[in-house]
Amino acid sequence: MRKILSILLLLMVLGGCTKQEKQKFNTIFYDTFDTQVQYLEYADNKKEFDKNAKFVESEYKRLHKLYDNYRSYEGIINVKTLNENAGKKPLKVDKDLFNLIKFSKENYDKTLGKVNIAMGNVLTIWHDIREENVGKEDDRKTIIPKKEDLIKANKYSDINEVVLDEKNMTVFIKNSNTSIDFGAVAKGYATELVAKKLESKGVKNASINAGGNVRTIGLPGDGRKEWKIGLQNPDENNKKSIKILNINGSKSIVTSGDYQRFFMHNGKRYHHIINPKTLQPETIYRAVSVVTDDSGLADMLSTALYLSTKEEAKKILENYKDVEIGIVWVDDKEATNTENMNKIINKEN
């Protein structure tokens, strides 16, 4: 589960003095979706905040267990359970797991097949290689996957092998060799579920930063009219944000980049965002950020657009005409953006 902490920097300070209408509280918890989650809320009192923060943490833990494809949990049918039962039988699952699979399948063609949850075998090979390379400072001693192993694993990446029965809320992976991996979408989808539940509880001034998946709720509760969100510069030697966004109201900001979860091999960077056609880490961009309403969609699109040329990106956006989507592309030379981003990019950056 990707895009670890600091792909985005959530900046909470805007110059000038304003009336403090509510108290600002903040907490950070760990061990969900392989990252840390920051929950910030402007609340009337600490008791109110603590109640909401406890709910946020418990929901992330619950969803993490559902979407986990590496570990089993007692009494829970999760992605790992589904993979273990591939080719055997349909399993009845929690609605939040069923709906994520449905969401992923519905958006597969819209994103030109760039995000494929059935590519679990290929992604597992890359995951295991990254784990094996941890701690190797000499990049001449790191290893990369064998091409033939990736090609063999990819034979079982047909998303149509994942069959849904909405009436019975069951999932069946028809091919025993196919496996699901939610790395490109789970964190954002979970963040949206948590944010929606907070909104239904009456939370009006808060933000969630789940390892770089930022979701704002309403406005800051101190009288300011916007949140300031900094997009991290992919250049590890440059700590200045590549762009600062002025976000008004409830929005999602998600970045996919090559500067997290990577290793070096013979001078080349190998990161975790794998092109489903080449089966290799994509090299078009250093980072792609997406701004839209829904965090699950933002997460999926940030990956899809990272793996796409500008021409392919136009085709993808054609499939989402009814959704406002802002994009920032960062390559080795410059940062460019869609025209609709100009109104929220801080000109003083």
KAJO-V984110 format. One record per residue. N is the residue number from 0. SS is DSSP state (h for helix, s for strand, l for the rest). BURIAL is + if it has 24 or more other ideal C-beta (glycine too) atoms within 12 Angstrom, else -. Layout:
# KAJO-V984110
n=N ss=SS burial=BURIAL
n=N ss=SS burial=BURIAL
This chain:
# KAJO-V984110
n=0 ss=l burial=+
n=1 ss=l burial=+
n=2 ss=l burial=+
n=3 ss=l burial=+
n=4 ss=l burial=+
n=5 ss=l burial=+
n=6 ss=l burial=+
n=7 ss=s burial=+
n=8 ss=s burial=+
n=9 ss=s burial=+
n=10 ss=s burial=+
n=11 ss=l burial=+
n=12 ss=l burial=-
n=13 ss=l burial=-
n=14 ss=l burial=-
n=15 ss=l burial=-
n=16 ss=l burial=-
n=17 ss=l burial=-
n=18 ss=l burial=-
n=19 ss=l burial=-
n=20 ss=l burial=-
n=21 ss=l burial=+
n=22 ss=s burial=-
n=23 ss=s burial=+
n=24 ss=s burial=+
n=25 ss=s burial=+
n=26 ss=s burial=+
n=27 ss=s burial=-
n=28 ss=s burial=+
n=29 ss=s burial=-
n=30 ss=s burial=-
n=31 ss=s burial=+
n=32 ss=l burial=+
n=33 ss=l burial=+
n=34 ss=s burial=+
n=35 ss=s burial=+
n=36 ss=s burial=+
n=37 ss=s burial=+
n=38 ss=s burial=+
n=39 ss=s burial=+
n=40 ss=s burial=+
n=41 ss=s burial=+
n=42 ss=s burial=+
n=43 ss=l burial=-
n=44 ss=l burial=-
n=45 ss=h burial=-
n=46 ss=h burial=-
n=47 ss=h burial=+
n=48 ss=h burial=+
n=49 ss=h burial=-
n=50 ss=h burial=-
n=51 ss=h burial=+
n=52 ss=h burial=+
n=53 ss=h burial=-
n=54 ss=h burial=+
n=55 ss=h burial=+
n=56 ss=h burial=+
n=57 ss=h burial=-
n=58 ss=h burial=+
n=59 ss=h burial=+
n=60 ss=h burial=+
n=61 ss=h burial=+
n=62 ss=h burial=+
n=63 ss=h burial=+
n=64 ss=h burial=+
n=65 ss=h burial=+
n=66 ss=h burial=+
n=67 ss=l burial=+
n=68 ss=l burial=+
n=69 ss=l burial=+
n=70 ss=l burial=-
n=71 ss=l burial=-
n=72 ss=l burial=-
n=73 ss=l burial=-
n=74 ss=l burial=-
n=75 ss=l burial=+
n=76 ss=l burial=+
n=77 ss=l burial=+
n=78 ss=h burial=+
n=79 ss=h burial=+
n=80 ss=h burial=+
n=81 ss=h burial=+
n=82 ss=h burial=+
n=83 ss=h burial=-
n=84 ss=l burial=+
n=85 ss=l burial=+
n=86 ss=l burial=-
n=87 ss=l burial=-
n=88 ss=l burial=-
n=89 ss=l burial=+
n=90 ss=s burial=+
n=91 ss=s burial=-
n=92 ss=l burial=+
n=93 ss=l burial=+
n=94 ss=h burial=-
n=95 ss=h burial=+
n=96 ss=h burial=+
n=97 ss=h burial=+
n=98 ss=h burial=+
n=99 ss=h burial=+
n=100 ss=h burial=+
n=101 ss=h burial=+
n=102 ss=h burial=+
n=103 ss=h burial=+
n=104 ss=h burial=+
n=105 ss=h burial=-
n=106 ss=h burial=+
n=107 ss=h burial=+
n=108 ss=l burial=-
n=109 ss=l burial=+
n=110 ss=l burial=+
n=111 ss=l burial=+
n=112 ss=l burial=+
n=113 ss=l burial=+
n=114 ss=l burial=+
n=115 ss=l burial=+
n=116 ss=l burial=+
n=117 ss=l burial=+
n=118 ss=s burial=+
n=119 ss=h burial=+
n=120 ss=h burial=+
n=121 ss=h burial=+
n=122 ss=h burial=+
n=123 ss=h burial=+
n=124 ss=h burial=+
n=125 ss=h burial=+
n=126 ss=h burial=+
n=127 ss=h burial=-
n=128 ss=h burial=+
n=129 ss=h burial=+
n=130 ss=h burial=-
n=131 ss=h burial=-
n=132 ss=h burial=+
n=133 ss=l burial=-
n=134 ss=l burial=-
n=135 ss=l burial=-
n=136 ss=l burial=-
n=137 ss=l burial=-
n=138 ss=l burial=-
n=139 ss=l burial=-
n=140 ss=l burial=-
n=141 ss=l burial=+
n=142 ss=l burial=+
n=143 ss=l burial=+
n=144 ss=l burial=+
n=145 ss=l burial=-
n=146 ss=h burial=-
n=147 ss=h burial=-
n=148 ss=h burial=-
n=149 ss=h burial=+
n=150 ss=h burial=-
n=151 ss=h burial=-
n=152 ss=h burial=+
n=153 ss=h burial=+
n=154 ss=l burial=-
n=155 ss=l burial=+
n=156 ss=l burial=+
n=157 ss=l burial=+
n=158 ss=h burial=+
n=159 ss=h burial=-
n=160 ss=h burial=+
n=161 ss=s burial=+
n=162 ss=s burial=+
n=163 ss=s burial=+
n=164 ss=s burial=-
n=165 ss=l burial=-
n=166 ss=l burial=-
n=167 ss=l burial=-
n=168 ss=l burial=-
n=169 ss=s burial=+
n=170 ss=s burial=+
n=171 ss=s burial=+
n=172 ss=s burial=+
n=173 ss=l burial=-
n=174 ss=l burial=+
n=175 ss=l burial=-
n=176 ss=l burial=-
n=177 ss=l burial=+
n=178 ss=s burial=+
n=179 ss=l burial=+
n=180 ss=l burial=+
n=181 ss=l burial=+
n=182 ss=l burial=+
n=183 ss=l burial=+
n=184 ss=l burial=+
n=185 ss=h burial=+
n=186 ss=h burial=+
n=187 ss=h burial=+
n=188 ss=h burial=+
n=189 ss=h burial=+
n=190 ss=h burial=+
n=191 ss=h burial=+
n=192 ss=h burial=+
n=193 ss=h burial=+
n=194 ss=h burial=+
n=195 ss=h burial=+
n=196 ss=h burial=+
n=197 ss=h burial=+
n=198 ss=h burial=-
n=199 ss=h burial=-
n=200 ss=l burial=-
n=201 ss=l burial=-
n=202 ss=l burial=+
n=203 ss=l burial=+
n=204 ss=s burial=+
n=205 ss=s burial=+
n=206 ss=s burial=+
n=207 ss=s burial=+
n=208 ss=s burial=+
n=209 ss=s burial=+
n=210 ss=l burial=+
n=211 ss=l burial=+
n=212 ss=s burial=+
n=213 ss=s burial=+
n=214 ss=s burial=+
n=215 ss=s burial=+
n=216 ss=s burial=+
n=217 ss=s burial=+
n=218 ss=l burial=+
n=219 ss=l burial=+
n=220 ss=l burial=+
n=221 ss=l burial=+
n=222 ss=l burial=-
n=223 ss=l burial=+
n=224 ss=l burial=-
n=225 ss=l burial=+
n=226 ss=s burial=+
n=227 ss=s burial=+
n=228 ss=s burial=+
n=229 ss=s burial=+
n=230 ss=s burial=+
n=231 ss=l burial=+
n=232 ss=l burial=+
n=233 ss=l burial=+
n=234 ss=l burial=-
n=235 ss=l burial=-
n=236 ss=l burial=-
n=237 ss=l burial=-
n=238 ss=l burial=-
n=239 ss=l burial=-
n=240 ss=l burial=+
n=241 ss=l burial=+
n=242 ss=s burial=+
n=243 ss=s burial=+
n=244 ss=s burial=+
n=245 ss=s burial=+
n=246 ss=s burial=+
n=247 ss=l burial=-
n=248 ss=l burial=-
n=249 ss=l burial=+
n=250 ss=l burial=+
n=251 ss=s burial=+
n=252 ss=s burial=+
n=253 ss=s burial=+
n=254 ss=s burial=+
n=255 ss=s burial=+
n=256 ss=s burial=+
n=257 ss=l burial=+
n=258 ss=l burial=+
n=259 ss=l burial=+
n=260 ss=l burial=+
n=261 ss=l burial=+
n=262 ss=s burial=+
n=263 ss=s burial=-
n=264 ss=s burial=+
n=265 ss=l burial=-
n=266 ss=l burial=-
n=267 ss=s burial=-
n=268 ss=s burial=+
n=269 ss=s burial=+
n=270 ss=l burial=+
n=271 ss=l burial=+
n=272 ss=l burial=+
n=273 ss=s burial=+
n=274 ss=l burial=+
n=275 ss=l burial=+
n=276 ss=l burial=-
n=277 ss=l burial=-
n=278 ss=l burial=+
n=279 ss=l burial=+
n=280 ss=s burial=+
n=281 ss=l burial=+
n=282 ss=l burial=-
n=283 ss=l burial=+
n=284 ss=l burial=+
n=285 ss=l burial=+
n=286 ss=s burial=+
n=287 ss=s burial=+
n=288 ss=s burial=+
n=289 ss=s burial=+
n=290 ss=s burial=+
n=291 ss=s burial=+
n=292 ss=l burial=+
n=293 ss=l burial=+
n=294 ss=h burial=+
n=295 ss=h burial=+
n=296 ss=h burial=+
n=297 ss=h burial=+
n=298 ss=h burial=+
n=299 ss=h burial=+
n=300 ss=h burial=+
n=301 ss=h burial=+
n=302 ss=h burial=+
n=303 ss=h burial=+
n=304 ss=h burial=+
n=305 ss=h burial=+
n=306 ss=l burial=+
n=307 ss=l burial=+
n=308 ss=l burial=-
n=309 ss=h burial=-
n=310 ss=h burial=-
n=311 ss=h burial=-
n=312 ss=h burial=+
n=313 ss=h burial=-
n=314 ss=h burial=-
n=315 ss=h burial=+
n=316 ss=h burial=+
n=317 ss=h burial=-
n=318 ss=l burial=+
n=319 ss=l burial=+
n=320 ss=l burial=-
n=321 ss=l burial=-
n=322 ss=l burial=-
n=323 ss=l burial=-
n=324 ss=l burial=+
n=325 ss=s burial=+
n=326 ss=s burial=+
n=327 ss=s burial=+
n=328 ss=s burial=+
n=329 ss=s burial=+
n=330 ss=l burial=-
n=331 ss=l burial=-
n=332 ss=l burial=-
n=333 ss=l burial=-
n=334 ss=s burial=+
n=335 ss=s burial=-
n=336 ss=s burial=+
n=337 ss=l burial=+
n=338 ss=h burial=-
n=339 ss=h burial=-
n=340 ss=h burial=+
n=341 ss=l burial=-
n=342 ss=l burial=-
n=343 ss=l burial=+
n=344 ss=s burial=+
n=345 ss=l burial=+
n=346 ss=l burial=-
n=347 ss=l burial=-
n=348 ss=l burial=-
